[in-house]
Amino acid sequence: MRVTIVGRHIAVTPALRRYVASRLKVLERFGAERATAHVILSVEKFRHTAEIVLTHRGNVIQGKVASTEMYGSLDRVADRIRRQLLKRKERLVNHKPRAARRSARSEQES
């Protein structure tokens, strides 16, 4: 996964980079190995905001969370992205083509 980290009014330290990488590593089990993640970290007074924009197979998945500490914001936004990816994966796995439904109906009616 390619990750770009941008800091607005905050210095992106190596510790923050490692933490972001570890939180995004979890997303790879949902098929996001080839995804591109753009992480935006910003601070306004006591409000620490983390935003992730993930481009995965042509789809854009994004989440934004603000809290009183940066690591908590990163945890929550990574969890939101994880839930969105899980929901998307379940939709793809559970998808049944329309043609199969029609042929099943016509067999039942006969």
Backbone as XML, in Angstrom:
<?xml version="1.0"?>
<chain id="A" units="angstrom">
  <residue number="1" name="MET">
    <atom name="N" x="0.851" y="-1.165" z="0.000"/>
    <atom name="CA" x="0.000" y="0.000" z="0.000"/>
    <atom name="C" x="0.899" y="1.230" z="0.000"/>
  </residue>
  <residue number="2" name="ARG">
    <atom name="N" x="0.577" y="2.154" z="-0.874"/>
    <atom name="CA" x="1.314" y="3.414" z="-0.912"/>
    <atom name="C" x="0.640" y="4.406" z="0.023"/>
  </residue>
  <residue number="3" name="VAL">
    <atom name="N" x="1.416" y="4.991" z="0.924"/>
    <atom name="CA" x="0.867" y="5.908" z="1.924"/>
    <atom name="C" x="1.558" y="7.257" z="1.800"/>
  </residue>
  <residue number="4" name="THR">
    <atom name="N" x="0.749" y="8.310" z="1.731"/>
    <atom name="CA" x="1.248" y="9.678" z="1.746"/>
    <atom name="C" x="0.708" y="10.348" z="2.997"/>
  </residue>
  <residue number="5" name="ILE">
    <atom name="N" x="1.606" y="10.922" z="3.805"/>
    <atom name="CA" x="1.193" y="11.562" z="5.054"/>
    <atom name="C" x="1.505" y="13.047" z="4.963"/>
  </residue>
  <residue number="6" name="VAL">
    <atom name="N" x="0.483" y="13.851" z="5.235"/>
    <atom name="CA" x="0.614" y="15.305" z="5.198"/>
    <atom name="C" x="0.235" y="15.851" z="6.561"/>
  </residue>
  <residue number="7" name="GLY">
    <atom name="N" x="1.022" y="16.769" z="7.076"/>
    <atom name="CA" x="0.722" y="17.401" z="8.358"/>
    <atom name="C" x="0.384" y="18.861" z="8.172"/>
  </residue>
  <residue number="8" name="ARG">
    <atom name="N" x="-0.734" y="19.274" z="8.715"/>
    <atom name="CA" x="-1.131" y="20.687" z="8.688"/>
    <atom name="C" x="-1.025" y="21.226" z="10.105"/>
  </residue>
  <residue number="9" name="HIS">
    <atom name="N" x="-0.120" y="22.140" z="10.305"/>
    <atom name="CA" x="0.146" y="22.735" z="11.610"/>
    <atom name="C" x="0.664" y="21.690" z="12.601"/>
  </residue>
  <residue number="10" name="ILE">
    <atom name="N" x="1.294" y="20.654" z="12.098"/>
    <atom name="CA" x="1.877" y="19.616" z="12.933"/>
    <atom name="C" x="3.077" y="19.029" z="12.196"/>
  </residue>
  <residue number="11" name="ALA">
    <atom name="N" x="4.115" y="18.736" z="12.952"/>
    <atom name="CA" x="5.281" y="18.072" z="12.375"/>
    <atom name="C" x="5.026" y="16.570" z="12.371"/>
  </residue>
  <residue number="12" name="VAL">
    <atom name="N" x="5.175" y="15.959" z="11.214"/>
    <atom name="CA" x="4.956" y="14.519" z="11.103"/>
    <atom name="C" x="6.258" y="13.831" z="11.521"/>
  </residue>
  <residue number="13" name="THR">
    <atom name="N" x="6.259" y="13.309" z="12.736"/>
    <atom name="CA" x="7.446" y="12.671" z="13.298"/>
    <atom name="C" x="7.555" y="11.236" z="12.804"/>
  </residue>
  <residue number="14" name="PRO">
    <atom name="N" x="8.742" y="10.646" z="12.923"/>
    <atom name="CA" x="8.882" y="9.230" z="12.551"/>
    <atom name="C" x="7.970" y="8.312" z="13.372"/>
  </residue>
  <residue number="15" name="ALA">
    <atom name="N" x="7.713" y="8.672" z="14.621"/>
    <atom name="CA" x="6.810" y="7.868" z="15.455"/>
    <atom name="C" x="5.386" y="7.899" z="14.894"/>
  </residue>
  <residue number="16" name="LEU">
    <atom name="N" x="4.939" y="9.066" z="14.454"/>
    <atom name="CA" x="3.611" y="9.178" z="13.834"/>
    <atom name="C" x="3.556" y="8.384" z="12.537"/>
  </residue>
  <residue number="17" name="ARG">
    <atom name="N" x="4.621" y="8.441" z="11.746"/>
    <atom name="CA" x="4.669" y="7.686" z="10.494"/>
    <atom name="C" x="4.563" y="6.182" z="10.760"/>
  </residue>
  <residue number="18" name="ARG">
    <atom name="N" x="5.303" y="5.701" z="11.754"/>
    <atom name="CA" x="5.247" y="4.272" z="12.097"/>
    <atom name="C" x="3.858" y="3.880" z="12.576"/>
  </residue>
  <residue number="19" name="TYR">
    <atom name="N" x="3.229" y="4.741" z="13.380"/>
    <atom name="CA" x="1.902" y="4.437" z="13.907"/>
    <atom name="C" x="0.866" y="4.384" z="12.782"/>
  </residue>
  <residue number="20" name="VAL">
    <atom name="N" x="0.933" y="5.337" z="11.866"/>
    <atom name="CA" x="0.012" y="5.345" z="10.732"/>
    <atom name="C" x="0.221" y="4.084" z="9.893"/>
  </residue>
  <residue number="21" name="ALA">
    <atom name="N" x="1.476" y="3.723" z="9.644"/>
    <atom name="CA" x="1.766" y="2.522" z="8.853"/>
    <atom name="C" x="1.236" y="1.268" z="9.536"/>
  </residue>
  <residue number="22" name="SER">
    <atom name="N" x="1.373" y="1.195" z="10.861"/>
    <atom name="CA" x="0.877" y="0.002" z="11.569"/>
    <atom name="C" x="-0.647" y="-0.070" z="11.542"/>
  </residue>
  <residue number="23" name="ARG">
    <atom name="N" x="-1.325" y="1.058" z="11.641"/>
    <atom name="CA" x="-2.790" y="1.065" z="11.595"/>
    <atom name="C" x="-3.308" y="0.731" z="10.188"/>
  </residue>
  <residue number="24" name="LEU">
    <atom name="N" x="-2.591" y="1.170" z="9.148"/>
    <atom name="CA" x="-3.019" y="0.892" z="7.787"/>
    <atom name="C" x="-2.627" y="-0.514" z="7.342"/>
  </residue>
  <residue number="25" name="LYS">
    <atom name="N" x="-1.667" y="-1.118" z="8.006"/>
    <atom name="CA" x="-1.249" y="-2.494" z="7.694"/>
    <atom name="C" x="-2.411" y="-3.467" z="7.903"/>
  </residue>
  <residue number="26" name="VAL">
    <atom name="N" x="-3.282" y="-3.187" z="8.873"/>
    <atom name="CA" x="-4.433" y="-4.034" z="9.168"/>
    <atom name="C" x="-5.394" y="-4.077" z="7.979"/>
  </residue>
  <residue number="27" name="LEU">
    <atom name="N" x="-5.451" y="-2.999" z="7.201"/>
    <atom name="CA" x="-6.386" y="-2.915" z="6.085"/>
    <atom name="C" x="-6.004" y="-3.831" z="4.928"/>
  </residue>
  <residue number="28" name="GLU">
    <atom name="N" x="-4.775" y="-4.316" z="4.912"/>
    <atom name="CA" x="-4.322" y="-5.153" z="3.813"/>
    <atom name="C" x="-5.022" y="-6.506" z="3.790"/>
  </residue>
  <residue number="29" name="ARG">
    <atom name="N" x="-5.546" y="-6.953" z="4.916"/>
    <atom name="CA" x="-6.235" y="-8.243" z="4.914"/>
    <atom name="C" x="-7.581" y="-8.170" z="4.192"/>
  </residue>
  <residue number="30" name="PHE">
    <atom name="N" x="-8.057" y="-6.968" z="3.897"/>
    <atom name="CA" x="-9.309" y="-6.799" z="3.160"/>
    <atom name="C" x="-9.052" y="-6.570" z="1.675"/>
  </residue>
  <residue number="31" name="GLY">
    <atom name="N" x="-7.847" y="-6.864" z="1.226"/>
    <atom name="CA" x="-7.522" y="-6.736" z="-0.190"/>
    <atom name="C" x="-7.050" y="-5.361" z="-0.588"/>
  </residue>
  <residue number="32" name="ALA">
    <atom name="N" x="-6.524" y="-4.595" z="0.344"/>
    <atom name="CA" x="-6.104" y="-3.231" z="0.045"/>
    <atom name="C" x="-4.580" y="-3.133" z="-0.130"/>
  </residue>
  <residue number="33" name="GLU">
    <atom name="N" x="-3.943" y="-4.219" z="-0.605"/>
    <atom name="CA" x="-2.488" y="-4.179" z="-0.785"/>
    <atom name="C" x="-2.076" y="-3.171" z="-1.851"/>
  </residue>
  <residue number="34" name="ARG">
    <atom name="N" x="-2.885" y="-3.065" z="-2.886"/>
    <atom name="CA" x="-2.567" y="-2.170" z="-4.002"/>
    <atom name="C" x="-3.210" y="-0.799" z="-3.866"/>
  </residue>
  <residue number="35" name="ALA">
    <atom name="N" x="-3.812" y="-0.523" z="-2.749"/>
    <atom name="CA" x="-4.513" y="0.750" z="-2.553"/>
    <atom name="C" x="-3.523" y="1.887" z="-2.330"/>
  </residue>
  <residue number="36" name="THR">
    <atom name="N" x="-4.028" y="3.083" z="-2.503"/>
    <atom name="CA" x="-3.259" y="4.288" z="-2.235"/>
    <atom name="C" x="-3.958" y="5.046" z="-1.118"/>
  </residue>
  <residue number="37" name="ALA">
    <atom name="N" x="-3.223" y="5.336" z="-0.058"/>
    <atom name="CA" x="-3.801" y="6.040" z="1.089"/>
    <atom name="C" x="-3.168" y="7.422" z="1.208"/>
  </residue>
  <residue number="38" name="HIS">
    <atom name="N" x="-4.016" y="8.407" z="1.385"/>
    <atom name="CA" x="-3.569" y="9.779" z="1.610"/>
    <atom name="C" x="-4.044" y="10.159" z="3.012"/>
  </residue>
  <residue number="39" name="VAL">
    <atom name="N" x="-3.102" y="10.355" z="3.934"/>
    <atom name="CA" x="-3.427" y="10.639" z="5.329"/>
    <atom name="C" x="-3.130" y="12.105" z="5.607"/>
  </residue>
  <residue number="40" name="ILE">
    <atom name="N" x="-4.133" y="12.809" z="6.144"/>
    <atom name="CA" x="-3.983" y="14.228" z="6.468"/>
    <atom name="C" x="-4.161" y="14.382" z="7.971"/>
  </residue>
  <residue number="41" name="LEU">
    <atom name="N" x="-3.125" y="14.884" z="8.620"/>
    <atom name="CA" x="-3.154" y="15.118" z="10.067"/>
    <atom name="C" x="-3.133" y="16.625" z="10.295"/>
  </residue>
  <residue number="42" name="SER">
    <atom name="N" x="-4.057" y="17.122" z="11.106"/>
    <atom name="CA" x="-4.089" y="18.556" z="11.371"/>
    <atom name="C" x="-4.403" y="18.832" z="12.830"/>
  </residue>
  <residue number="43" name="VAL">
    <atom name="N" x="-3.940" y="19.982" z="13.279"/>
    <atom name="CA" x="-4.156" y="20.397" z="14.663"/>
    <atom name="C" x="-4.666" y="21.832" z="14.662"/>
  </residue>
  <residue number="44" name="GLU">
    <atom name="N" x="-5.758" y="22.055" z="15.387"/>
    <atom name="CA" x="-6.298" y="23.396" z="15.612"/>
    <atom name="C" x="-6.599" y="23.513" z="17.092"/>
  </residue>
  <residue number="45" name="LYS">
    <atom name="N" x="-5.825" y="24.285" z="17.803"/>
    <atom name="CA" x="-5.921" y="24.407" z="19.252"/>
    <atom name="C" x="-5.875" y="23.025" z="19.901"/>
  </residue>
  <residue number="46" name="PHE">
    <atom name="N" x="-6.972" y="22.559" z="20.487"/>
    <atom name="CA" x="-6.975" y="21.271" z="21.166"/>
    <atom name="C" x="-7.680" y="20.194" z="20.349"/>
  </residue>
  <residue number="47" name="ARG">
    <atom name="N" x="-7.873" y="20.474" z="19.089"/>
    <atom name="CA" x="-8.602" y="19.553" z="18.220"/>
    <atom name="C" x="-7.638" y="18.901" z="17.240"/>
  </residue>
  <residue number="48" name="HIS">
    <atom name="N" x="-7.419" y="17.606" z="17.399"/>
    <atom name="CA" x="-6.521" y="16.843" z="16.540"/>
    <atom name="C" x="-7.373" y="16.059" z="15.548"/>
  </residue>
  <residue number="49" name="THR">
    <atom name="N" x="-7.188" y="16.341" z="14.274"/>
    <atom name="CA" x="-8.010" y="15.736" z="13.236"/>
    <atom name="C" x="-7.154" y="14.810" z="12.376"/>
  </residue>
  <residue number="50" name="ALA">
    <atom name="N" x="-7.696" y="13.622" z="12.118"/>
    <atom name="CA" x="-7.050" y="12.672" z="11.215"/>
    <atom name="C" x="-8.039" y="12.337" z="10.111"/>
  </residue>
  <residue number="51" name="GLU">
    <atom name="N" x="-7.567" y="12.395" z="8.877"/>
    <atom name="CA" x="-8.416" y="12.091" z="7.723"/>
    <atom name="C" x="-7.658" y="11.127" z="6.821"/>
  </residue>
  <residue number="52" name="ILE">
    <atom name="N" x="-8.347" y="10.103" z="6.353"/>
    <atom name="CA" x="-7.755" y="9.139" z="5.431"/>
    <atom name="C" x="-8.628" y="9.074" z="4.182"/>
  </residue>
  <residue number="53" name="VAL">
    <atom name="N" x="-7.981" y="9.224" z="3.036"/>
    <atom name="CA" x="-8.650" y="9.065" z="1.745"/>
    <atom name="C" x="-7.960" y="7.884" z="1.066"/>
  </residue>
  <residue number="54" name="LEU">
    <atom name="N" x="-8.687" y="6.789" z="0.920"/>
    <atom name="CA" x="-8.139" y="5.543" z="0.378"/>
    <atom name="C" x="-8.730" y="5.299" z="-1.001"/>
  </residue>
  <residue number="55" name="THR">
    <atom name="N" x="-7.873" y="5.126" z="-1.995"/>
    <atom name="CA" x="-8.324" y="4.794" z="-3.336"/>
    <atom name="C" x="-8.045" y="3.317" z="-3.546"/>
  </residue>
  <residue number="56" name="HIS">
    <atom name="N" x="-9.127" y="2.543" z="-3.732"/>
    <atom name="CA" x="-9.018" y="1.086" z="-3.816"/>
    <atom name="C" x="-9.851" y="0.592" z="-4.988"/>
  </residue>
  <residue number="57" name="ARG">
    <atom name="N" x="-9.190" y="0.068" z="-6.014"/>
    <atom name="CA" x="-9.850" y="-0.458" z="-7.208"/>
    <atom name="C" x="-10.804" y="0.541" z="-7.850"/>
  </residue>
  <residue number="58" name="GLY">
    <atom name="N" x="-10.379" y="1.789" z="-7.936"/>
    <atom name="CA" x="-11.196" y="2.811" z="-8.561"/>
    <atom name="C" x="-12.230" y="3.443" z="-7.664"/>
  </residue>
  <residue number="59" name="ASN">
    <atom name="N" x="-12.365" y="2.956" z="-6.444"/>
    <atom name="CA" x="-13.337" y="3.509" z="-5.500"/>
    <atom name="C" x="-12.605" y="4.344" z="-4.456"/>
  </residue>
  <residue number="60" name="VAL">
    <atom name="N" x="-13.254" y="5.402" z="-4.027"/>
    <atom name="CA" x="-12.684" y="6.270" z="-3.005"/>
    <atom name="C" x="-13.416" y="6.017" z="-1.696"/>
  </residue>
  <residue number="61" name="ILE">
    <atom name="N" x="-12.639" y="5.669" z="-0.678"/>
    <atom name="CA" x="-13.181" y="5.435" z="0.657"/>
    <atom name="C" x="-12.503" y="6.448" z="1.568"/>
  </residue>
  <residue number="62" name="GLN">
    <atom name="N" x="-13.313" y="7.189" z="2.318"/>
    <atom name="CA" x="-12.704" y="8.217" z="3.156"/>
    <atom name="C" x="-13.347" y="8.271" z="4.524"/>
  </residue>
  <residue number="63" name="GLY">
    <atom name="N" x="-12.564" y="8.757" z="5.469"/>
    <atom name="CA" x="-13.040" y="8.931" z="6.835"/>
    <atom name="C" x="-12.310" y="10.086" z="7.481"/>
  </residue>
  <residue number="64" name="LYS">
    <atom name="N" x="-12.999" y="10.754" z="8.392"/>
    <atom name="CA" x="-12.408" y="11.903" z="9.076"/>
    <atom name="C" x="-12.900" y="11.912" z="10.513"/>
  </residue>
  <residue number="65" name="VAL">
    <atom name="N" x="-11.962" y="12.054" z="11.464"/>
    <atom name="CA" x="-12.299" y="12.038" z="12.887"/>
    <atom name="C" x="-11.487" y="13.115" z="13.596"/>
  </residue>
  <residue number="66" name="ALA">
    <atom name="N" x="-12.113" y="13.769" z="14.555"/>
    <atom name="CA" x="-11.426" y="14.762" z="15.380"/>
    <atom name="C" x="-11.601" y="14.387" z="16.845"/>
  </residue>
  <residue number="67" name="SER">
    <atom name="N" x="-10.524" y="14.506" z="17.624"/>
    <atom name="CA" x="-10.587" y="14.251" z="19.063"/>
    <atom name="C" x="-9.520" y="15.086" z="19.752"/>
  </residue>
  <residue number="68" name="THR">
    <atom name="N" x="-9.304" y="14.819" z="21.020"/>
    <atom name="CA" x="-8.352" y="15.626" z="21.787"/>
    <atom name="C" x="-6.919" y="15.136" z="21.665"/>
  </residue>
  <residue number="69" name="GLU">
    <atom name="N" x="-6.689" y="13.936" z="21.114"/>
    <atom name="CA" x="-5.318" y="13.469" z="20.901"/>
    <atom name="C" x="-5.186" y="12.805" z="19.534"/>
  </residue>
  <residue number="70" name="MET">
    <atom name="N" x="-4.026" y="12.917" z="18.952"/>
    <atom name="CA" x="-3.815" y="12.462" z="17.578"/>
    <atom name="C" x="-3.891" y="10.949" z="17.452"/>
  </residue>
  <residue number="71" name="TYR">
    <atom name="N" x="-3.313" y="10.224" z="18.392"/>
    <atom name="CA" x="-3.305" y="8.765" z="18.296"/>
    <atom name="C" x="-4.725" y="8.196" z="18.406"/>
  </residue>
  <residue number="72" name="GLY">
    <atom name="N" x="-5.540" y="8.794" z="19.229"/>
    <atom name="CA" x="-6.941" y="8.373" z="19.327"/>
    <atom name="C" x="-7.695" y="8.643" z="18.035"/>
  </residue>
  <residue number="73" name="SER">
    <atom name="N" x="-7.422" y="9.782" z="17.420"/>
    <atom name="CA" x="-8.058" y="10.107" z="16.139"/>
    <atom name="C" x="-7.651" y="9.108" z="15.064"/>
  </residue>
  <residue number="74" name="LEU">
    <atom name="N" x="-6.361" y="8.745" z="15.055"/>
    <atom name="CA" x="-5.886" y="7.779" z="14.064"/>
    <atom name="C" x="-6.528" y="6.407" z="14.267"/>
  </residue>
  <residue number="75" name="ASP">
    <atom name="N" x="-6.682" y="5.997" z="15.528"/>
    <atom name="CA" x="-7.328" y="4.712" z="15.811"/>
    <atom name="C" x="-8.761" y="4.701" z="15.285"/>
  </residue>
  <residue number="76" name="ARG">
    <atom name="N" x="-9.496" y="5.746" z="15.586"/>
    <atom name="CA" x="-10.907" y="5.787" z="15.206"/>
    <atom name="C" x="-11.105" y="5.884" z="13.697"/>
  </residue>
  <residue number="77" name="VAL">
    <atom name="N" x="-10.277" y="6.685" z="13.015"/>
    <atom name="CA" x="-10.442" y="6.828" z="11.563"/>
    <atom name="C" x="-10.012" y="5.543" z="10.853"/>
  </residue>
  <residue number="78" name="ALA">
    <atom name="N" x="-8.990" y="4.869" z="11.348"/>
    <atom name="CA" x="-8.585" y="3.592" z="10.742"/>
    <atom name="C" x="-9.683" y="2.548" z="10.925"/>
  </residue>
  <residue number="79" name="ASP">
    <atom name="N" x="-10.363" y="2.582" z="12.061"/>
    <atom name="CA" x="-11.461" y="1.654" z="12.301"/>
    <atom name="C" x="-12.634" y="1.941" z="11.363"/>
  </residue>
  <residue number="80" name="ARG">
    <atom name="N" x="-12.905" y="3.203" z="11.107"/>
    <atom name="CA" x="-13.980" y="3.562" z="10.171"/>
    <atom name="C" x="-13.670" y="3.069" z="8.763"/>
  </residue>
  <residue number="81" name="ILE">
    <atom name="N" x="-12.431" y="3.250" z="8.334"/>
    <atom name="CA" x="-12.032" y="2.801" z="7.005"/>
    <atom name="C" x="-12.108" y="1.275" z="6.939"/>
  </residue>
  <residue number="82" name="ARG">
    <atom name="N" x="-11.695" y="0.598" z="8.009"/>
    <atom name="CA" x="-11.756" y="-0.862" z="8.059"/>
    <atom name="C" x="-13.196" y="-1.349" z="7.901"/>
  </residue>
  <residue number="83" name="ARG">
    <atom name="N" x="-14.128" y="-0.704" z="8.606"/>
    <atom name="CA" x="-15.534" y="-1.093" z="8.498"/>
    <atom name="C" x="-16.085" y="-0.876" z="7.096"/>
  </residue>
  <residue number="84" name="GLN">
    <atom name="N" x="-15.686" y="0.224" z="6.452"/>
    <atom name="CA" x="-16.146" y="0.494" z="5.092"/>
    <atom name="C" x="-15.598" y="-0.536" z="4.110"/>
  </residue>
  <residue number="85" name="LEU">
    <atom name="N" x="-14.323" y="-0.907" z="4.279"/>
    <atom name="CA" x="-13.733" y="-1.926" z="3.410"/>
    <atom name="C" x="-14.386" y="-3.284" z="3.625"/>
  </residue>
  <residue number="86" name="LEU">
    <atom name="N" x="-14.672" y="-3.614" z="4.886"/>
    <atom name="CA" x="-15.322" y="-4.884" z="5.197"/>
    <atom name="C" x="-16.712" y="-4.939" z="4.567"/>
  </residue>
  <residue number="87" name="LYS">
    <atom name="N" x="-17.451" y="-3.855" z="4.656"/>
    <atom name="CA" x="-18.786" y="-3.789" z="4.064"/>
    <atom name="C" x="-18.713" y="-3.947" z="2.550"/>
  </residue>
  <residue number="88" name="ARG">
    <atom name="N" x="-17.734" y="-3.306" z="1.939"/>
    <atom name="CA" x="-17.562" y="-3.403" z="0.492"/>
    <atom name="C" x="-17.199" y="-4.825" z="0.082"/>
  </residue>
  <residue number="89" name="LYS">
    <atom name="N" x="-16.307" y="-5.452" z="0.838"/>
    <atom name="CA" x="-15.897" y="-6.818" z="0.521"/>
    <atom name="C" x="-17.074" y="-7.783" z="0.657"/>
  </residue>
  <residue number="90" name="GLU">
    <atom name="N" x="-17.881" y="-7.603" z="1.696"/>
    <atom name="CA" x="-19.050" y="-8.472" z="1.880"/>
    <atom name="C" x="-20.040" y="-8.321" z="0.729"/>
  </residue>
  <residue number="91" name="ARG">
    <atom name="N" x="-20.224" y="-7.111" z="0.237"/>
    <atom name="CA" x="-21.117" y="-6.889" z="-0.895"/>
    <atom name="C" x="-20.622" y="-7.623" z="-2.133"/>
  </residue>
  <residue number="92" name="LEU">
    <atom name="N" x="-19.310" y="-7.564" z="-2.364"/>
    <atom name="CA" x="-18.753" y="-8.232" z="-3.539"/>
    <atom name="C" x="-18.854" y="-9.749" z="-3.431"/>
  </residue>
  <residue number="93" name="VAL">
    <atom name="N" x="-18.637" y="-10.287" z="-2.241"/>
    <atom name="CA" x="-18.671" y="-11.735" z="-2.048"/>
    <atom name="C" x="-20.101" y="-12.254" z="-2.125"/>
  </residue>
  <residue number="94" name="ASN">
    <atom name="N" x="-21.060" y="-11.536" z="-1.580"/>
    <atom name="CA" x="-22.443" y="-11.991" z="-1.533"/>
    <atom name="C" x="-23.246" y="-11.657" z="-2.789"/>
  </residue>
  <residue number="95" name="HIS">
    <atom name="N" x="-22.621" y="-11.044" z="-3.754"/>
    <atom name="CA" x="-23.325" y="-10.639" z="-4.970"/>
    <atom name="C" x="-23.731" y="-11.855" z="-5.794"/>
  </residue>
  <residue number="96" name="LYS">
    <atom name="N" x="-24.975" y="-11.887" z="-6.211"/>
    <atom name="CA" x="-25.468" y="-12.952" z="-7.083"/>
    <atom name="C" x="-25.931" y="-12.311" z="-8.388"/>
  </residue>
  <residue number="97" name="PRO">
    <atom name="N" x="-25.492" y="-12.830" z="-9.510"/>
    <atom name="CA" x="-25.876" y="-12.231" z="-10.799"/>
    <atom name="C" x="-27.375" y="-12.337" z="-11.050"/>
  </residue>
  <residue number="98" name="ARG">
    <atom name="N" x="-27.921" y="-11.390" z="-11.765"/>
    <atom name="CA" x="-29.353" y="-11.365" z="-12.068"/>
    <atom name="C" x="-29.760" y="-12.556" z="-12.943"/>
  </residue>
  <residue number="99" name="ALA">
    <atom name="N" x="-28.929" y="-12.948" z="-13.884"/>
    <atom name="CA" x="-29.278" y="-14.036" z="-14.803"/>
    <atom name="C" x="-29.539" y="-15.328" z="-14.038"/>
  </residue>
  <residue number="100" name="ALA">
    <atom name="N" x="-28.794" y="-15.594" z="-13.017"/>
    <atom name="CA" x="-28.984" y="-16.817" z="-12.233"/>
    <atom name="C" x="-30.317" y="-16.775" z="-11.500"/>
  </residue>
  <residue number="101" name="ARG">
    <atom name="N" x="-30.718" y="-15.613" z="-11.052"/>
    <atom name="CA" x="-31.993" y="-15.483" z="-10.349"/>
    <atom name="C" x="-33.163" y="-15.768" z="-11.300"/>
  </residue>
  <residue number="102" name="ARG">
    <atom name="N" x="-33.086" y="-15.233" z="-12.492"/>
    <atom name="CA" x="-34.165" y="-15.420" z="-13.465"/>
    <atom name="C" x="-34.311" y="-16.899" z="-13.848"/>
  </residue>
  <residue number="103" name="SER">
    <atom name="N" x="-33.192" y="-17.563" z="-14.102"/>
    <atom name="CA" x="-33.267" y="-18.969" z="-14.495"/>
    <atom name="C" x="-33.790" y="-19.826" z="-13.348"/>
  </residue>
  <residue number="104" name="ALA">
    <atom name="N" x="-33.477" y="-19.467" z="-12.119"/>
    <atom name="CA" x="-33.975" y="-20.207" z="-10.966"/>
    <atom name="C" x="-35.500" y="-20.053" z="-10.851"/>
  </residue>
  <residue number="105" name="ARG">
    <atom name="N" x="-35.998" y="-18.845" z="-11.108"/>
    <atom name="CA" x="-37.437" y="-18.599" z="-11.051"/>
    <atom name="C" x="-38.175" y="-19.390" z="-12.130"/>
  </residue>
  <residue number="106" name="SER">
    <atom name="N" x="-37.608" y="-19.396" z="-13.327"/>
    <atom name="CA" x="-38.285" y="-20.097" z="-14.425"/>
    <atom name="C" x="-38.298" y="-21.599" z="-14.179"/>
  </residue>
  <residue number="107" name="GLU">
    <atom name="N" x="-37.282" y="-22.154" z="-13.511"/>
    <atom name="CA" x="-37.271" y="-23.570" z="-13.172"/>
    <atom name="C" x="-38.318" y="-23.888" z="-12.100"/>
  </residue>
  <residue number="108" name="GLN">
    <atom name="N" x="-38.516" y="-22.989" z="-11.169"/>
    <atom name="CA" x="-39.485" y="-23.203" z="-10.104"/>
    <atom name="C" x="-40.911" y="-23.150" z="-10.647"/>
  </residue>
  <residue number="109" name="GLU">
    <atom name="N" x="-41.165" y="-22.291" z="-11.616"/>
    <atom name="CA" x="-42.494" y="-22.155" z="-12.185"/>
    <atom name="C" x="-42.882" y="-23.351" z="-13.054"/>
  </residue>
  <residue number="110" name="SER">
    <atom name="N" x="-41.902" y="-24.026" z="-13.627"/>
    <atom name="CA" x="-42.192" y="-25.162" z="-14.516"/>
    <atom name="C" x="-42.639" y="-26.389" z="-13.790"/>
  </residue>
</chain>
